[in-house]
Amino acid sequence: MISSASFDAPLVRSARNGDVRAFGQLYERYRRMVHAIVIGRVPRTEADDLVQDVFLIAMRQLQSLRDDGAFGGWLATIARNRANTWHRRSVEQVELTETAADAPQEDEEEARRALAAIRSLPDAYRETLAMRLVEGMTGPEIAARTGLTPDSVRVNLHRGMKLLREALGSTQ
């Protein structure tokens, strides 16, 4: 099996030399992973902007990446740091509207509850579950993007789902 790193290294080298298309390919390859990491830490309304911030930071700091094959892990670290920075700098604002008094639709409330439960899990489980459940990534995709072994991803998903069920009060 060819690792993601072997595909990434030539793209990273090209992007470092100013190839915007190469960076675009890296963006397409990693945006779902970055989104999953970010959405596990910040409100949904902030996630898309932070994903863009992460890629802008990566583009600006690409020269500092020492191992071209380590792009995925390096990018994940930027995503985590950017989400943490958001929390330090932000004050949660709640917008009140005329419909604020109305109960949210059942599906939306369930999704919010599930996302809150995912956010309460340890990082390893939170990120792999968000990649799987929110972004729809497969186990092999998660392994390839994060640098984890397929077995580690499988264990994280299994244990994370168990904790998620407990957090949601389900015995399934």
Backbone torsions as a table, in degrees:
resi	resn	phi	psi	omega
1	MET	NA	130.5	-179.9
2	ILE	-84.5	130.5	-177.4
3	SER	-76.8	158.3	176.3
4	SER	-61.6	-33.3	-178.6
5	ALA	-61.0	-37.1	-179.4
6	SER	-69.5	-26.7	174.9
7	PHE	-80.0	-33.8	-175.2
8	ASP	-73.7	-39.5	-172.4
9	ALA	-53.1	-48.7	179.0
10	PRO	-65.2	-35.6	178.1
11	LEU	-66.5	-42.1	179.2
12	VAL	-62.7	-44.7	178.8
13	ARG	-60.2	-44.5	179.4
14	SER	-64.0	-44.5	-179.9
15	ALA	-62.8	-39.4	178.2
16	ARG	-61.1	-30.8	179.5
17	ASN	-89.2	12.7	173.8
18	GLY	97.5	7.2	180.0
19	ASP	-78.9	103.4	-177.4
20	VAL	-66.4	-35.2	178.4
21	ARG	-63.2	-40.7	178.9
22	ALA	-62.5	-42.7	178.3
23	PHE	-66.0	-36.2	176.2
24	GLY	-61.1	-37.0	177.5
25	GLN	-68.2	-39.4	176.0
26	LEU	-63.4	-40.2	177.2
27	TYR	-59.0	-49.7	-179.6
28	GLU	-62.0	-37.0	-178.4
29	ARG	-70.3	-34.1	-170.7
30	TYR	-114.0	-3.8	-174.6
31	ARG	-62.5	-38.0	179.8
32	ARG	-67.2	-38.2	177.1
33	MET	-62.8	-47.5	-179.9
34	VAL	-62.1	-42.5	179.2
35	HIS	-60.8	-42.8	179.9
36	ALA	-63.1	-41.8	179.1
37	ILE	-64.1	-44.8	-176.8
38	VAL	-68.8	-45.2	-175.7
39	ILE	-68.5	-20.0	174.4
40	GLY	-74.8	-6.5	-174.8
41	ARG	-126.2	-23.9	-175.2
42	VAL	-128.3	164.6	177.2
43	PRO	-60.1	148.0	-179.8
44	ARG	-52.4	-38.4	-176.5
45	THR	-65.2	-19.6	-178.8
46	GLU	-98.5	-16.3	-169.7
47	ALA	-60.0	-48.5	-176.4
48	ASP	-61.4	-41.2	178.4
49	ASP	-64.9	-39.5	-179.7
50	LEU	-69.5	-34.6	175.9
51	VAL	-60.1	-44.7	178.0
52	GLN	-62.3	-41.8	177.8
53	ASP	-59.0	-43.5	-178.7
54	VAL	-58.8	-45.6	-178.5
55	PHE	-70.8	-32.0	174.6
56	LEU	-65.9	-42.9	177.2
57	ILE	-61.3	-45.5	-179.4
58	ALA	-60.5	-42.6	-179.4
59	MET	-62.7	-43.1	-179.0
60	ARG	-69.3	-32.0	-174.5
61	GLN	-103.8	9.5	-176.4
62	LEU	-56.4	-31.1	179.0
63	GLN	-62.8	-24.7	-177.4
64	SER	-83.6	-9.9	179.2
65	LEU	-72.6	117.8	-175.2
66	ARG	-81.1	-36.7	-177.1
67	ASP	-114.3	107.9	-176.9
68	ASP	-57.9	-28.1	179.7
69	GLY	-79.1	-6.7	-178.3
70	ALA	-100.0	19.2	-175.5
71	PHE	-55.4	-45.4	-176.5
72	GLY	-59.3	-48.5	179.2
73	GLY	-66.2	-39.4	177.8
74	TRP	-62.1	-44.2	179.4
75	LEU	-66.0	-39.4	177.5
76	ALA	-61.3	-38.8	177.9
77	THR	-64.6	-42.2	177.0
78	ILE	-61.0	-42.6	-179.4
79	ALA	-61.8	-45.7	179.4
80	ARG	-62.3	-46.0	-179.2
81	ASN	-63.5	-40.1	-179.1
82	ARG	-66.4	-40.0	177.2
83	ALA	-64.7	-41.1	177.9
84	ASN	-64.4	-40.5	177.5
85	THR	-62.6	-40.1	178.4
86	TRP	-56.9	-44.1	-179.5
87	HIS	-64.2	-37.5	179.8
88	ARG	-69.0	-31.4	-173.9
89	ARG	-96.3	-16.1	-171.6
90	SER	-100.4	153.0	170.2
91	VAL	-120.1	122.8	-176.2
92	GLU	-63.2	130.2	178.1
93	GLN	-116.1	135.2	179.4
94	VAL	-114.9	124.1	179.1
95	GLU	-91.3	124.8	177.7
96	LEU	-95.7	130.9	178.4
97	THR	-125.7	174.4	178.6
98	GLU	-61.8	-28.9	-178.2
99	THR	-89.6	2.9	-178.9
100	ALA	-61.4	-30.6	-179.9
101	ALA	-74.7	-21.8	179.6
102	ASP	-72.9	141.7	177.3
103	ALA	-69.0	138.2	177.3
104	PRO	-65.1	155.5	179.5
105	GLN	-61.1	150.8	-174.8
106	GLU	-56.3	-44.3	-178.7
107	ASP	-64.4	-41.4	-179.9
108	GLU	-65.9	-39.3	178.4
109	GLU	-65.3	-40.5	177.3
110	GLU	-62.3	-43.0	179.4
111	ALA	-63.4	-41.9	178.6
112	ARG	-63.4	-42.1	179.7
113	ARG	-64.0	-43.2	179.3
114	ALA	-64.5	-43.9	-179.9
115	LEU	-64.8	-39.5	177.1
116	ALA	-63.3	-39.3	178.3
117	ALA	-66.2	-41.6	177.7
118	ILE	-61.5	-42.1	-179.3
119	ARG	-64.1	-24.1	-178.7
120	SER	-80.7	-9.5	-176.8
121	LEU	-81.5	160.4	174.0
122	PRO	-58.7	152.8	-174.7
123	ASP	-48.8	-49.1	-175.1
124	ALA	-59.2	-41.4	-179.7
125	TYR	-76.1	-40.3	-179.1
126	ARG	-57.7	-49.0	-176.0
127	GLU	-68.5	-45.5	-179.3
128	THR	-67.2	-38.5	177.8
129	LEU	-66.3	-40.6	178.4
130	ALA	-64.2	-40.3	178.1
131	MET	-63.8	-39.3	-178.1
132	ARG	-77.8	-52.1	-171.9
133	LEU	-84.4	-35.9	-177.9
134	VAL	-88.8	-45.0	-175.5
135	GLU	-94.2	-12.5	177.9
136	GLY	72.6	20.7	179.8
137	MET	-75.9	146.8	177.0
138	THR	-82.0	165.6	176.9
139	GLY	-56.2	-48.6	178.3
140	PRO	-61.9	-36.1	176.7
141	GLU	-63.4	-44.1	179.6
142	ILE	-61.2	-45.3	179.8
143	ALA	-60.5	-45.3	-177.8
144	ALA	-64.4	-38.7	-176.1
145	ARG	-78.9	-34.6	-174.4
146	THR	-93.6	-17.5	-176.6
147	GLY	85.9	0.5	175.3
148	LEU	-74.1	157.1	175.1
149	THR	-76.3	153.9	176.4
150	PRO	-55.5	-37.0	178.3
151	ASP	-64.4	-41.0	178.1
152	SER	-63.6	-41.2	178.1
153	VAL	-62.3	-45.5	-179.7
154	ARG	-59.6	-45.6	179.4
155	VAL	-64.3	-45.5	179.2
156	ASN	-60.6	-41.5	178.8
157	LEU	-66.5	-43.2	-179.1
158	HIS	-63.0	-51.0	-179.1
159	ARG	-67.1	-39.4	178.4
160	GLY	-62.9	-41.8	178.2
161	MET	-64.3	-38.2	177.8
162	LYS	-61.7	-48.0	178.9
163	LEU	-64.9	-37.0	178.9
164	LEU	-64.4	-45.0	177.5
165	ARG	-58.9	-43.5	178.5
166	GLU	-62.1	-43.7	-179.0
167	ALA	-64.2	-33.3	179.9
168	LEU	-88.8	-1.9	177.8
169	GLY	76.3	26.5	-178.6
170	SER	-106.8	143.1	178.6
171	THR	-107.5	16.2	-177.8
172	GLN	-67.4	NA	NA
